[in-house]
Amino acid sequence: MATVKIKKGDTVKVIAGKDKGKDKGKEGKVISVKDGKVLVEGVNTITKHAKPSQVNPKGGIIHQEAAIDMSNVMYVHQGKATRIGFKIEDGKKVRFAKSTGKVID
């Protein structure tokens, strides 16, 4: 299994996607990462029609984020989109920004 370069809580920028460029260039915080897809706050929103339930007694129209492929987002480091690399520091594997060479975590 490949190492995940983007994690929950990271700030990312959308670099590609369908929707005629509507979301391209938007930045947001990663809500979740699963199976090579990411949910980004305020990006790729969809409209769902929900039936009334115990959780949502009125039902109605719900707006929520849809998943984007991880290849369509880039990590934002110091205000710029950058690629991420891995290196060993003090016997521990860490992520670093390729544009600056600085360790992320």
For each residue, the residues with C-beta under 8 A, 3 or more apart:
1:
2:
3: 86
4: 7 33 70
5: 70 75 84 95
6: 10 12 30 33 38 70 73 75 84
7: 4 10 30 33
8: 30 31 32 33
9: 29 30
10: 6 7 29 30 75 76
11: 27 28 29 30 75 76
12: 6 27 28 29 30 38 40 73 74 75 76
13: 25 26 27 73 74 76 81
14: 17 23 24 25 26 27 40 43 44 68 72 73
15: 24 72 73 74 81
16: 24 71 72
17: 14 21 23 24 44 68 72
18:
19: 22 23 44
20:
21: 17 24 25
22: 19
23: 14 17 19 26 43 44 68
24: 14 15 16 17 21
25: 13 14 21
26: 13 14 23 40 42 43
27: 11 12 13 14 76
28: 11 12 40 41 42 43
29: 9 10 11 12 40 41
30: 6 7 8 9 10 11 12 33 38 39 40 41
31: 8 38 39 40 41 65
32: 8 38 39
33: 4 6 7 8 30 37 38 39 70
34: 37 67
35:
36: 69 70 71
37: 33 34 67 68 69 70
38: 6 12 30 31 32 33 67 68 69 70 73
39: 30 31 32 33 65 66 67 68
40: 12 14 26 28 29 30 31 43 44 65 68 73
41: 28 29 30 31 65
42: 26 28 45 65
43: 14 23 26 28 40 65 68
44: 14 17 19 23 40 65 66 67 68
45: 42 63 64 65 66
46: 63 64 65 66
47: 61 62 63
48: 61 62 63 64
49: 59 60 61 62
50: 53 56 59 60 61 62
51: 59
52: 56 57 58 59
53: 50 56 57 59
54: 57
55:
56: 50 52 53 59 60 62
57: 52 53 54
58: 52
59: 49 50 51 52 53 56
60: 49 50 56
61: 47 48 49 50
62: 47 48 49 50 56
63: 45 46 47 48
64: 45 46 48
65: 31 39 40 41 42 43 44 45 46
66: 39 44 45 46
67: 34 37 38 39 44
68: 14 17 23 37 38 39 40 43 44 72 73
69: 36 37 38 72
70: 4 5 6 33 36 37 38 73
71: 16 36
72: 14 15 16 17 68 69
73: 6 12 13 14 15 38 40 68 70
74: 12 13 15 81 82 83
75: 5 6 10 11 12 81 82 83 84 97 104
76: 10 11 12 13 27 79 80 81 82
77: 80 82 97 99 100 102 104
78: 97 100
79: 76
80: 76 77 99
81: 13 15 74 75 76
82: 74 75 76 77 97 98 99 100
83: 74 75 97 98 99
84: 5 6 75 95 96 97 98 104
85: 95 96 97 98
86: 3 93 94 95 96
87: 93 94 96
88: 91 92 93 94
89: 92 94 103
90:
91: 88
92: 88 89
93: 86 87 88
94: 86 87 88 89 103 104 105
95: 5 84 85 86 103 104 105
96: 84 85 86 87 101 102 103 104
97: 75 77 78 82 83 84 85 100 101 102 104
98: 82 83 84 85 101
99: 77 80 82 83
100: 77 78 82 97
101: 96 97 98
102: 77 96 97
103: 89 94 95 96
104: 75 77 84 94 95 96 97
105: 94 95
